[in-house]
Amino acid sequence: MALKSIWHKMTSLDRVVVIAAFVICAALFLAIGLRPPGQLVQVMQDGDTIYRAPLDRDFKAELSGPLGTTHLEIRDGAAQVVSSPCPYKVCISMGKISRQNEIIACVPNRLLVKVVGTDELDKESDYDLLSR
């Protein structure tokens, strides 16, 4: 009921803006969800690939960085940082990744975890999230 009264108080331009914002959000949501699943996890440190692993096998990896060891877990077709020595633990809160071009960045430990397809392994990375 409250939405109906708000809708009637809007001008026609306000309605166009609201509808356009809704359409853009829906399109972005679909575009993100329709990415193909990845086949491999690629871990980079200071721009160099230090680790590759298939997503279809479950295991844990210990990745050394300047602050200490970051623990990466691959389970049920998804990769996730489960522990890290970084101060704010943002990489842990980024959750699981399983689709191509999804990333987890642990900037203090200089690690970038990216899900790739087999055709992307030899391509140059589009991301430059590591600070120097």
N, C-alpha and C positions, 0 to 999 in steps of 0.2 A: 504494500500500500504506500509506504514512504517513497519507494522508488518511482511509483507512478506519479506522485505529486511533484517530485523533483524533475521528472522527465517533462512534465507539462510546463514547468517554470523556465525550462531552457529555451534559448533561441534556436533557430534552425542551424546556425553555424556551430553552436555548442553540440548539438546532436550529431552533426557531421564529424566533428573532432572525436567524440566519444566512440562512434561507430568505427572510424578509421583506426583509432588506437586499439580497439578490440580486434579488428581484422589483422593488424600488424602483429599483435601479441599471439594470436592464434597461428599465424603463418610461421613465426619464429619458433613457436613450440613444436609445430609439426616438422619444421626443417631440422631442428636439433634431434628430435626423436627418430627421424628417418635416416640418420647416418648409418652406413653399413657397419656391421660388427667387425672388430679388429681381430687379427690373428696373432700378433706379437706385441710384447711390451718392450719398449726400448728405453733404457735409462742413460741419460747423458749427464756428464759432469764437466763443467768448463768448456762446453761445446763438443766434447769427444764422447763417442758412444762407449760406455764401460760395461754394459750388460744388455743382453737380449734374452727373452724367454717367451715360449709359446703360451697363449692364454688357455689352451685346452688341457694343460696339466697343472695340478695343484702342487704348489711348493712355496717355500719361504726363502727370501734372499736377504743377506746382510750387506748393506751398501755403506762403505766408509766415506766420510766427508770431513771437512775441517773441524766440525764441532763434535764428531763422534760417529756412531753407527746408526743408520736409519734402517728400519726393518720393513721390507716390502713383502706383502703376501699376495699370492695369486691363487684364487679359489673360485670355483664355479664359473669360470670364464670371465672373471673380473680381477683387476689389480687394485690394491689399496695399501696405503702406508699405515701400518698399525702402531709404530712407535718411532719417535725421532727425538734427538737431543735439542732441537731448535726451541727457542723460548716461548713462542706463541702457539705452536702446534697447528698452524693453519693447514699444513699438508695433510695432517690426519683428518681434520674436519672437512677436507675436500671430498671425502667419501670414495666410493668405488668407481672405477672407470672401465669401460668395456667396448666402447665404440671408437671407430677411427678418428684420430685427431683430438681426442680428449686428453687432457694433461693434468698432472699433479706437479706442483712446483714446491720445492723446499729450498727457498732462496738462501737462507742462512747456511745451509749445508751444501749449497751449490749443486743441487740435484734437480733434474727434470725427468719425470716419468711420462712417457707418451705411448698411447696405443696406436699401432700402425698396421696397415695391411702389408702383405708380402711384396706388393708392387712399390711401396713407399720407402723401402729400406735404403735404397741407394740415392734417394732424392735429398736435396739440401732441406734442412728444417725451416719452416716458415716462422718459427718462434725464436725469439732471442730474449728469454726471461732471466738469464743468469747475469748477475751483477759482477763486475770485476773491480 
